């Protein structure tokens, strides 16, 4: 049994389809985890949500999606508790246009109320229900999976949801040595250089493993397989890459690899 973990997608539906087609996943035994942030910035956020909703409904025991801060921002906007989702930096305006079929224009207070009603009525009910039900973390034998990171002294069940969705803690990135933790949220080019060198775009430092490999025209959409540490990536220009990472792997996962007989079965591995 393996776990395949997909980083932040941000509306890149074509890349997501290509990535899923790459994965040597046994749907009856392997687990597929999405780290959240399906929406915003990219060309087809509704398509991404629809695809992941269908995958989770077809195979709920082996496919799950975590809540990202972008899904939470959309819910907060609809509920009227915050307007961060419609600020330019989030890319929410592009998702608004894709769902509502019109541009987002805010010039006065009434425009906010109109935009809330428009997006709430335009997002399919099954998508909104899906967003509301998204969990904040997942854990299996291999690792802990969260959107943003961990408070080093706490298990995610004992951590405030705000931290699991939003935290950016250099102490966690550099020094975390607990059970391996796979996270997204912060693009890996923004993480400490020492954890990025020779890792094919992902971040590995001790037990902290970041797989949000960024969002621009040259950024890959990445999926990491555990415990074998195979990395699958698709790019906007259509090309694909596969790497088998053999260095920097956390000790608990090395032990699992050895037990499963995986450690010496990668003659074409790339360090």
VMD Tcl script that draws the C-alpha trace (Angstrom):
set ca {
  {0.00 0.00 0.00}
  {1.19 3.49 -0.87}
  {0.05 7.04 -0.24}
  {0.16 9.54 -3.11}
  {0.12 13.18 -1.97}
  {-0.73 16.04 -4.35}
  {0.37 19.60 -3.60}
  {-1.54 22.86 -4.11}
  {-3.39 22.76 -7.43}
  {-4.80 26.29 -7.83}
  {-7.08 25.73 -10.78}
  {-4.63 23.85 -13.00}
  {-7.14 21.26 -14.12}
  {-5.32 20.08 -17.26}
  {-2.11 19.55 -15.30}
  {-4.06 17.70 -12.62}
  {-5.58 15.31 -15.15}
  {-2.12 14.60 -16.58}
  {-0.67 14.10 -13.12}
  {-3.33 11.62 -12.07}
  {-2.82 9.70 -15.31}
  {0.89 9.35 -14.43}
  {0.37 7.74 -11.04}
  {0.85 3.96 -10.76}
  {-1.90 3.87 -8.17}
  {-3.86 0.80 -7.14}
  {-7.28 2.32 -6.46}
  {-8.25 -0.62 -4.26}
  {-5.37 -0.25 -1.80}
  {-3.40 2.98 -2.33}
  {-4.48 6.28 -0.76}
  {-4.65 9.55 -2.68}
  {-4.40 12.75 -0.60}
  {-4.89 16.30 -1.86}
  {-3.40 18.97 0.41}
  {-6.03 21.60 -0.43}
  {-6.05 24.87 -2.39}
  {-7.87 23.42 -5.36}
  {-9.14 26.88 -6.32}
  {-7.94 30.41 -7.26}
  {-5.31 31.76 -9.67}
  {-5.56 29.07 -12.34}
  {-7.73 28.71 -15.47}
  {-10.27 26.12 -14.26}
  {-10.93 26.03 -10.53}
  {-14.48 24.60 -10.93}
  {-13.07 21.77 -13.04}
  {-10.49 20.92 -10.36}
  {-13.14 20.88 -7.64}
  {-15.49 18.77 -9.76}
  {-12.74 16.23 -10.46}
  {-11.70 15.89 -6.82}
  {-15.30 15.76 -5.60}
  {-16.00 12.89 -7.99}
  {-12.83 11.04 -6.99}
  {-13.68 11.27 -3.30}
  {-17.27 10.16 -3.86}
  {-16.29 7.23 -6.06}
  {-13.66 5.94 -3.63}
  {-14.17 7.56 -0.21}
  {-12.00 5.02 1.62}
  {-8.93 5.79 -0.47}
  {-9.28 9.38 -1.74}
  {-9.48 12.48 0.45}
  {-8.87 16.19 0.24}
  {-7.75 18.51 3.02}
  {-8.99 22.02 3.57}
  {-6.75 24.74 2.19}
  {-6.70 28.39 3.18}
  {-8.15 29.33 -0.22}
  {-11.23 27.15 0.30}
  {-11.56 28.68 3.77}
  {-11.27 32.22 2.37}
  {-14.08 31.51 -0.10}
  {-16.32 30.19 2.69}
  {-15.48 33.18 4.89}
  {-16.40 35.55 2.07}
  {-19.72 33.85 1.44}
  {-20.51 33.86 5.15}
  {-19.60 37.55 5.42}
  {-16.92 37.07 8.08}
  {-13.97 38.26 5.94}
  {-13.24 39.75 2.51}
  {-9.67 38.54 2.05}
  {-10.71 36.17 -0.75}
  {-11.43 39.06 -3.16}
  {-8.10 40.87 -2.68}
  {-5.86 40.70 -5.78}
  {-3.12 38.62 -4.17}
  {-5.36 35.59 -3.58}
  {-6.53 35.04 -7.15}
  {-10.10 34.69 -5.89}
  {-11.43 37.08 -8.53}
  {-10.53 34.55 -11.20}
  {-12.45 31.80 -9.43}
  {-15.38 34.21 -9.00}
  {-15.43 34.81 -12.75}
  {-15.23 31.08 -13.53}
  {-18.19 30.23 -11.29}
  {-20.33 33.35 -11.73}
  {-19.63 33.94 -15.42}
  {-18.85 37.63 -14.90}
  {-16.01 39.78 -13.66}
  {-15.72 40.78 -10.02}
  {-16.06 44.56 -9.61}
  {-16.07 46.12 -6.15}
  {-16.41 49.90 -5.94}
  {-18.87 50.30 -3.08}
  {-20.29 48.40 -0.10}
  {-23.32 47.17 -2.02}
  {-21.00 45.49 -4.52}
  {-19.69 43.24 -1.72}
  {-23.18 42.03 -0.85}
  {-23.98 41.49 -4.51}
  {-20.75 39.53 -5.01}
  {-21.49 37.31 -2.00}
  {-24.93 36.48 -3.34}
  {-23.55 35.90 -6.83}
  {-20.84 33.46 -5.79}
  {-23.04 31.61 -3.32}
  {-25.72 31.08 -5.96}
  {-23.20 30.16 -8.68}
  {-21.06 27.57 -6.90}
  {-22.81 24.18 -7.21}
  {-24.32 22.99 -3.94}
  {-22.17 19.85 -3.98}
  {-19.03 22.00 -4.21}
  {-20.06 24.14 -1.22}
  {-20.97 21.05 0.78}
  {-17.61 19.55 -0.13}
  {-15.73 22.67 1.05}
  {-17.60 22.68 4.36}
  {-16.74 19.03 5.02}
  {-13.02 19.21 4.24}
  {-10.84 18.04 7.17}
  {-7.83 19.96 8.47}
  {-5.41 17.03 8.56}
  {-4.94 13.35 7.82}
  {-2.57 10.80 9.29}
  {-1.50 7.30 8.29}
  {1.42 5.01 9.10}
  {3.76 6.99 6.87}
  {3.15 10.62 7.79}
  {0.95 13.47 8.95}
  {-0.60 15.52 6.15}
  {-1.64 19.16 6.62}
  {-2.10 22.15 4.37}
  {0.35 24.60 5.93}
  {2.45 22.98 8.68}
  {2.58 21.95 12.31}
  {2.99 23.61 15.65}
  {6.07 21.60 16.60}
  {4.87 20.82 20.10}
  {1.37 19.70 19.14}
  {-0.43 17.05 17.14}
  {-2.69 18.69 14.53}
  {-5.80 17.53 16.42}
  {-4.65 19.79 19.27}
  {-3.78 22.72 17.00}
  {-5.97 25.66 16.06}
  {-7.37 25.32 12.52}
  {-6.04 28.79 11.69}
  {-2.49 27.52 12.20}
  {-3.00 24.40 10.10}
  {-4.29 26.55 7.23}
  {-2.02 29.59 7.42}
  {1.18 29.07 9.43}
  {4.58 29.92 8.00}
  {7.09 29.02 10.70}
  {10.81 28.91 9.95}
  {11.35 26.86 13.09}
  {9.08 24.14 11.72}
  {10.64 24.23 8.27}
  {14.21 23.99 9.55}
  {14.02 21.97 12.77}
  {10.97 19.68 12.81}
  {12.01 16.12 13.66}
  {8.76 14.42 14.62}
  {6.68 12.03 12.55}
  {7.19 12.97 8.87}
  {4.86 15.81 7.88}
  {3.85 16.52 4.28}
  {2.61 20.07 3.74}
  {1.83 22.61 1.02}
  {0.72 26.26 1.25}
  {4.15 27.92 1.06}
  {5.73 27.58 -2.39}
  {8.98 25.71 -2.04}
  {11.05 28.48 -3.74}
  {10.23 30.57 -0.64}
  {11.44 27.91 1.81}
  {15.00 27.73 3.18}
  {17.56 27.00 0.48}
  {19.23 24.18 2.38}
  {16.09 22.05 2.15}
  {15.67 22.63 -1.58}
  {19.04 21.82 -3.15}
  {18.98 18.58 -5.12}
  {15.35 17.78 -4.34}
  {13.70 18.39 -7.75}
  {11.64 21.33 -6.58}
  {10.24 19.91 -3.35}
  {11.51 20.70 0.15}
  {12.92 18.15 2.61}
  {14.51 19.12 5.91}
  {14.59 16.45 8.62}
  {10.89 15.43 8.87}
  {9.33 18.49 7.18}
  {8.45 17.84 3.53}
  {6.95 20.63 1.42}
  {5.44 19.85 -1.98}
  {3.80 23.10 -3.09}
  {6.18 23.61 -5.99}
  {4.78 27.01 -6.92}
  {2.39 28.57 -9.38}
  {3.73 30.14 -12.56}
  {4.19 29.12 -16.18}
  {7.24 26.99 -15.37}
  {6.10 25.51 -12.03}
  {5.30 21.81 -11.86}
  {2.27 20.35 -10.15}
  {3.78 17.70 -7.88}
  {2.76 14.42 -6.29}
  {4.94 12.51 -3.83}
  {4.48 8.80 -3.24}
  {5.18 7.24 0.16}
  {7.03 5.30 1.39}
  {9.03 4.91 -1.84}
  {9.59 8.67 -2.33}
  {8.78 8.68 -6.02}
  {8.03 12.18 -7.28}
  {5.66 12.77 -10.20}
  {5.40 16.19 -11.86}
  {3.46 17.75 -14.72}
  {4.14 21.13 -16.33}
  {2.02 23.71 -18.11}
  {3.75 22.99 -21.42}
  {2.63 19.36 -21.23}
  {5.87 17.64 -20.33}
  {6.16 15.27 -17.40}
  {8.95 14.23 -15.06}
  {9.44 11.36 -12.63}
  {12.17 11.20 -10.01}
  {12.99 8.65 -7.34}
  {14.46 10.53 -4.42}
  {17.03 8.54 -2.47}
  {18.67 11.24 -0.34}
  {17.37 13.33 2.57}
  {14.59 10.86 3.38}
  {13.43 11.00 7.05}
  {14.67 8.06 9.11}
  {11.18 6.66 9.93}
  {10.43 6.41 6.20}
  {13.82 4.86 5.50}
  {12.98 2.14 8.00}
  {9.62 1.56 6.28}
  {11.34 1.36 2.90}
  {13.80 -1.21 4.21}
  {11.01 -3.28 5.76}
  {9.07 -3.19 2.49}
  {12.17 -4.07 0.46}
  {12.08 -0.77 -1.42}
  {15.44 0.68 -0.48}
  {17.48 -1.19 -3.09}
  {14.94 -1.39 -5.91}
  {15.67 1.86 -7.70}
  {18.51 1.34 -10.20}
  {17.46 4.40 -12.18}
  {16.98 6.56 -9.09}
  {17.97 10.19 -9.12}
  {19.43 11.63 -5.94}
}
mol new
graphics top color blue
foreach p $ca { graphics top sphere $p radius 0.5 }
foreach p [lrange $ca 0 end-1] q [lrange $ca 1 end] { graphics top cylinder $p $q radius 0.2 }
display resetview
